Amino acid sequence: FKLIHDNLLILGNYLPWVSKTIENFEDLKKNPPKKLLIYSVTFGDKLRKKCLESTELKQTEVKTITELQQSLL
């Protein structure tokens, strides 16, 4: 998995409970995953749209946490 964030102040740093560094959107586009789950409820739709508009992520399945929760109901 990857941690993606747009705050340049935390780019390359770690969260205490995760061994992977925080990457940015450009890193994501350079090495796109097969599946992407967006954990932001507030900005989920906006981030999903940004991902779907990216030609580099055209083969990536993009879902938001809200979509996942709704599919489980």
LINUR-V522944 format. One record per residue. RES is the residue in one small letter. SS is DSSP state (@ for helix, = for strand, . for the rest). NEAR is the number of other C-alpha atoms within 12 Angstrom. D_CENTER is the distance of its C-alpha to the mean C-alpha in Angstrom with 1 decimal. Layout:
res/ss/near/d_center
RES/SS/NEAR/D_CENTER
RES/SS/NEAR/D_CENTER
This chain:
res/ss/near/d_center
f/./18/9.6
k/./27/7.5
l/=/28/6.8
i/=/32/5.4
h/./26/7.7
d/./17/10.2
n/./14/13.2
l/./14/15.3
l/./12/17.5
i/./16/15.2
l/./20/13.9
g/./20/15.3
n/./20/16.2
y/=/18/15.8
l/./17/15.4
p/./9/18.8
w/./9/17.8
v/./12/15.4
s/./13/16.8
k/./16/13.8
t/=/20/13.5
i/=/26/10.8
e/=/26/9.6
n/./23/9.0
f/@/25/7.8
e/@/20/11.2
d/@/21/10.7
l/@/26/7.8
k/@/25/10.4
k/@/14/13.2
n/./18/12.1
p/./25/10.1
p/./22/9.6
k/./18/11.7
k/=/20/9.4
l/=/28/5.8
l/=/27/6.0
i/=/30/4.9
y/./24/7.5
s/./19/8.9
v/./18/12.2
t/./13/13.5
f/./16/11.0
g/@/22/9.2
d/@/21/11.5
k/@/18/11.4
l/@/26/7.7
r/@/30/8.3
k/@/18/11.4
k/@/20/10.2
c/@/31/8.3
l/@/21/11.5
e/@/16/13.7
s/./20/12.6
t/@/15/15.2
e/@/20/13.5
l/@/26/10.9
k/./20/13.9
q/./18/14.3
t/./22/10.8
e/=/17/11.0
v/=/30/8.4
k/=/27/9.2
t/=/27/9.0
i/@/22/10.7
t/@/21/13.6
e/@/19/14.1
l/@/18/14.1
q/@/14/16.6
q/@/10/18.7
s/@/10/19.0
l/@/8/20.4
l/./7/23.1
